[in-house]
Amino acid sequence: MSVADRLVRWLSDRPWPVREYAPAPEGLRPILGDSGPPVLGHTIAVLRQGIDFGLRRYERFGPVTWIRAFGTTVISAAGPEAAQVVLANKDKAYSQQGWTFFIGPFFHRGLMLLDFEEHHHHRRLMQEAFTADRIAGYTRKVAELAAREIPLWPVTPGFEVYPALKKLTLDVATEVFMATEVGSEASRLRKAFVDTVRAGTSVVRYPVPGGRWKAGLQGRKMLEDFFRRSLPQKRASVDDDLFSALCHAKTDDGAVFSDDDVVNHMIFLMMAAHDTSTITTSAVMYFLGKDQEWQDKVRAEVLAGDSSDTLELVIKESMRLVAPVPSLVRETVKDTELLGHFVPKGTKIMVTPWINHLLPEYWPDPKRFDPLRFAEDRREDKVHRYAWIPFGGGVHKCIGMHFGMSEVKTLLTQLLRTFRWSFPEGYEVRWDPTALPIPTDGLPLRFEQVPQ
């Protein structure tokens, strides 16, 4: 642990005064927590330590607690029981508007920010872009692109695979979702997506020159301009990509998406598609690079042309250990209760799948890479339906999860056919928790060609 990390941990773990979030009515308990250090609260601990900070809070306060961070107060709903209450949302108390504070200016009106009947309407329309036939067509295009691009990667020591995967998954998203070449705009698009994602956890939440917030706003504008330029052609096309599917989606009663709807959904879906696929594929490559026995086992299955059962176990375990979307945000639209605690209207709630995935009461030896947890004779993920939630849960469960799994499998199949990879002895990755988890060093590995 670096000196900076030790200092941040010391500050965050000091015995700051524990207070009630709000007085509780009779029959309910108040939520306990603390504001942390002056001014910034626990912001730096969240940004710097991520899951480790969250697990320590869970051990100290239990599944429901509050902190001060990012200039606001957030309730942590950690663990499967709390996650189920919030995500299942049976009393419709938990709104998606919690996201507005963090990413509203950058992903406004995306599917993830819509609520209740409006969300149902948009999701029903969007299902037209994720039918089984369309997913099969998307996957064929992923396989073609992977077979063309991955063999061109250099076999050099220290090759940083994360940036290469980031480029590849954006290429996949543009070809599969847009059926178009972005050419010279590719690097600007990648930067715009990165900037919009990272802006949500800005410490300074104003468009200060050189700051992440301003970069996010500029990224959003660039993405809007890019998709609006393409709209007329897509409205007139008969292409089978997702962009065209959204332009032509129609319900039985004739409802369609407006131009603004299409642009907003494309920005959100393109971000979600390539970011989560990049993180998951990177995590699998990390764990297989550390465990050559499992890498050889999966490769043998792939080369034999067998089913991808073993590869799927590895992907699921990697998504457990590195949740591609580590946190989900909600906001209460009325007074409610959470595991016996009083939660007033207007409260921001943070559900953290990554914490759920690492709790020892649900996962024996939780930090150990063990894909057989998901084998049929064990199914540790079945101990609670909200113990493993990399795709979220409830009515907002990821609409693209089936395509996402298919894409990751396809990319890894090509990687396993093409390369063996490993890391230097003792190498350990550090996942940057600033927004979505990414390897701080780009994940440098050693490649060698698999004999064809």
N, C-alpha and C positions, 0 to 999 in steps of 0.2 A: 504494500500500500504506500502510495506516495505521501510526501509531507503534506501536500495540499489536501489529499483525501483524509489523512489523519486529523487535520485541523477541522475540516468540515464535519467529520464524524463527532469529534469532541464537542463542537458547538451545538450540533443538532441533538446530541444525547445528554446535554446538561440538564439538570433538574429545573427546567422552566416551570413557572407556576401553572398547575393544572386547574382548568376552569370548566364550567358548564358552557356548552354552546348556546343553549337557550333553556329557560325554566320549563320543566315538564309538567303537564297536567297530571292529576291523580291517576294512578294506575300505570304510568309510563316512567321510564328512567331518562334522565338527561344524558346527552352525549358529552363525554369528557375528552379533553385534549389540551393542546397548548399552542401558543403563537410562535414559539421558537425565538431565535435571535431578533433583535430590534430591526425595524424597517423592512428587511427582506423576508423575515420569517424563515420558513424552511425551504425557500425557493432553491437555494444553492444545493442543499442536501438532495432535493428531488432531482435536480438537473445533473448533479455529479455522481450520486450513488444509486439512484433509481430503485431497482428491485431490492437491494440490500437495505435501504432506508425503509421501504415499505414493509419488509419482513420484520424489522426491528420494531416498528410501530405496532404491528399486529401482535407480536409477542408481549409488548408492554400494555397495550390498551384493549386488545381483543379485536373482533371483527368490525366494530363501529367506533370510530374516533374522528376528531377534527384536527386540522392543521391550518395555519396561515401560510399561503404561498401565492406568488404571482399577483400580489396585491388584493387577494380575496380570501375568503374562508371556504374550505372544501371538506366535506365529510367523506371519509374513506369507508366504503362498504366492501370489506375484504372477506374472502372465504366463500365457499359454495352456497351456504345458506343465505348470506346477505346478497350475493349476486343473484340468486334466484328471485328474491323478493323484488329487487330493482328491475331486473331485465324481463321477468315474466310480467310485471307491472299489472297485476290483476285489477287493482283499483284505479288504474290510470292516473296515478299521482306523479309519475316520473316522466318528465318531458325531455325530448332531445335538445331543448334549448340550452342545456348545459354546455353543449358544444359551441354555442354562439359566442360565448366569452372567449374561448380559446381560438377557434378557427373560423368564426362567422365571416369576418371580412375577406377570407381567402377561399372558402368553399361554401359561400352562402347559397341556400336553396338546393344544395346537393341532397341526395336521398337520405343521408345520415342525419340531416338537420330537420327533417320533416316529421310531423307528429300525427298520430291518430288517423282520422279519416283521410286527410290529405296524403299522408304517407302511404296508406293502403291504396289509394287511387294511383299514385305515381308508381308504386311497386308493381301493381297489377299491369300497368302499361309496360313497365320495363321488363317484365317477364318475357315479353315477345323477343327480347334480345338474348335470352338465356334458355331457350328451349333445348332439348336433347340434340336435335339435328344441328342447331346453330353451334352448340358447344363442340360437337364432333367436327364441324367444319373449322372452327377456330383452332382446335387441337391439331388438325392436319397442317394448318399453316405454321403453327409453332414448330412442329417436327421438321418441316421443310427449312425454316429459317435456322433452327438449331443445327441441323446437318450441314448447312452451308457455312455458318459462322464459327462454331466452336472448334472445328479442326484447324482453323487459322490462328488460334491463340498460340503465342510463343511458348516453347518449352524452355523457360529460363528460371534460374533460382530466384526466389523472392517475387515471383509474379503476383501482383495484387489482384485477386480474383473478384473482390467486391465491386470495384469500379467497372470491370469487364462485364460482370453480370448485370450491373445497373444499366449499362449501355445496351446490352442484349435484350433485357426485359422491356426497355423503352422501345427498341426496334420491334419487338414482338407486339407491344401494345399499339404502335402506330400502324403496323401492317395488318394485324388481326382486327383491331377495333376501328381502323380508319381506312384500310385498303389504300394507303397512300405512302409515298416516299417523302420524308421531311427534309432530306438533303442537308443544306447548310444550316438549317434551323435546328438540327438535332441537339447540338450542344446547348443552345439557348433554351430549348424545351426542357432538357434534363435539369439545367440550373433553375428554371422557373418552378418546376415541380419540387425540387429540393428546398428552395427558398419558401414556398408557400407552406410546406409541411413544417419546417423548422420555426416559422414565424409564430406559431401558436404558443410556444413556450418562451417567448421573449421576456426578458426581465424588464426592459423598458418597452412599454406597450404603446408607443407613439412613433410616428414616422420620422425618427431622428436620422439625419444623413449617416450612412454607414451602418445603421442598426438592422437587426433581423426583421423587425416589424415592417420597416419601409421596404426592405428587399422582398418580403412576402407580398406586399401590395403591388409592387412593380411586377413580380412574377405572375400574380393573378391577372393583371392587365394584359400582360403578354399572352397568356393562355386564352383569355377572352378574345383578343384580337385574332389569334390564330384560328380558333374554332369558328368564329363568326365569318371569317373570310371563306371558309370551306362550306358553310351551310347551304348556299344556293345550289351548289353542285350536288351535294348529298341529298337535298330534297328532290332533285330531279333524277337521281341515279337509281339503278336497280341492283346495286352492289349488295353483297351478303355480309358486310362488316357490321360491327355494332353501331357505329355512327349512323349508317343508313337505316339500321333497324329502329333506332330511336326516332329518326326523322319520319318513319312510316308507321310506327306503332299506333294501333287503334283498337279500342275496346269495342265490344259488341254494340254499345250504345253510341259509338261514333266519337268518343273522346280521343284527343290527340295531344301531343306535347307542343307547346309554343316554342319559338326560336330560343327564348331565354331558358326555358326548361331544358332543351337539348344541350345548350352550351354549359349550363350549370352541371348537368348530369355527366357530360363528357369529361369535364375537368375533374370531377370527383372520381369517376370510374377509372380514368386513366391513371390518376394518382394511386388509387387503391390497388389497381391491377399490377402495376410494375413495382411499387414499393414493397408490398407484402410478398410478392413472388421472389423479389431479390433477397429479402431478409431470410425467407424460409430456405431458399436454395443455398444461400451462404451458410446458414446454420447447419444444414445437412452436410455440406462440404467440410465444415469445421469438424464436426463430430466423426465423420468417416475418415478424415485426415488424421485424427487422433487415435482412431480405432481401426487398424488395418484389417483385423479379422472380420469385422462387420463389412468393411469396404469390399474385401474379397468375396464375401458371401453374397452380397447384393450384386456385384459385377457378374459373378458366375451365373446367377439367375437371369440377369439381363442378357448376357451373351448367349445363353441357352434358349432365349426366346420364351421363357416361362412367364407365368403371370407375375404381376408386380407386387405380390403380397408382402414380401420381405421389405421391398423398397417403401411400401406404404407404412409399415411399422416404423421404419427409420424416420420417415417424414413426420409422422405423428409425434414421435418422441422428441424430435428436434424442435417441433412447434411447442411442445410442452416446456422444454428447457429454455427456449428463446421465443417468447410469445410475439408474433409479428405485429400485433396491435396490443401493446402492453396495458393500455387503460381505456376505459369507456366512460363518458361523462353524461350525466343527466342533471335535471333541475326539477325540483318539486313544484307542482302547480297548485297544490293545496296541502294543508297540514296532513301528516300521515305518521305511521310508525314503522320502524325498521328493527326487527328482532327485539321488540320491547322498548326501543328508544324512541323518544319524540323527535320528529323531524318537521320543522315548520315550513310553510310555503316559502318559495324563493330560495331554497337551499341547493347549492351545487353538490352533487354526489359523484364520487369517483369509484367505479368498479374496476378492479385491477386483475384481469385474467392471469397475469404473470405470477401474482402472489398465490392465487388458487392452485397453480400448477406446481408449486414448490412447497406446499404445506405437508410436513411429515405425518400428520394425522390421516392424510389421504393417500400419500405417495411414500412408501418405504424407501429410505435412503434417497431423498428427492433430487439431489443434485447429481446423481450418478446416471450416466447414459445407459439406458437399458430398454431397447425397443421391444423386448418381449413383454413389457408391461401391457402392451396393447394386443398381445396374442389372445386367441379365443379362450385358452385355458386359464388366463389370468384376468384380462380386461379390468385393470386397475382404474381405468377411466369411468367404469360403470359404478364405482362406489357412491358417486353422487352425480346427477346429470349436469351439474354446473361445476364439477371439479376440473374438467378439461373443456375450455371454451375459447379456442383460438379464433373462432369465427363469430364470437359473441353469442347472444341467445335471445329468445323471445321473438317478437315480430320483426325486430331489426337485425336478425341473424343475417350474416353476409349473403347478399343475393348472388354473388359470383363465386361462392365457395367451391362448387363442383368444377367450374372451369379452372379456378386457382389451383386446386389439387392436381387436375389433369395437366396444367401447364408445368408445374414444378416436376411432376413425374417425367414428363417429356424431356425437359431440359436435363434432368439428372440422368436419364437413360442415355442420352447422347454423350454427356460428360463421362459416364462410366465406360461406355464403349470406346471412347477416344483416349482417356488419360487414366493414369494412376496418380495420386497426389498424397503428399505428406507434409509434415511440419518439422522443424528442427526439434531435437530432444528438449523437453521442458517447456515448449511454447504454450502459452495460455492467452487466449483472446480477451480483450476488454471491450464489452459492448457499450457504446455511447448511448445513454438513455435520454439524451436531450429532447428528442421527439419520438421517433421510432428507433428501435435498437439497431445500430450499425457498428461494424468493427472499426475501432478507432484507427487501426493501422492499415486498413484496406484488405486485411486477411492475406498476407504474403505466404505463398506455399511453393512447394517443389513439384513440378509436373514431370511425368515421363510418359511417352506414348505407349498405348496398349497395342501389342502386335495385332495386325489385322489379318 
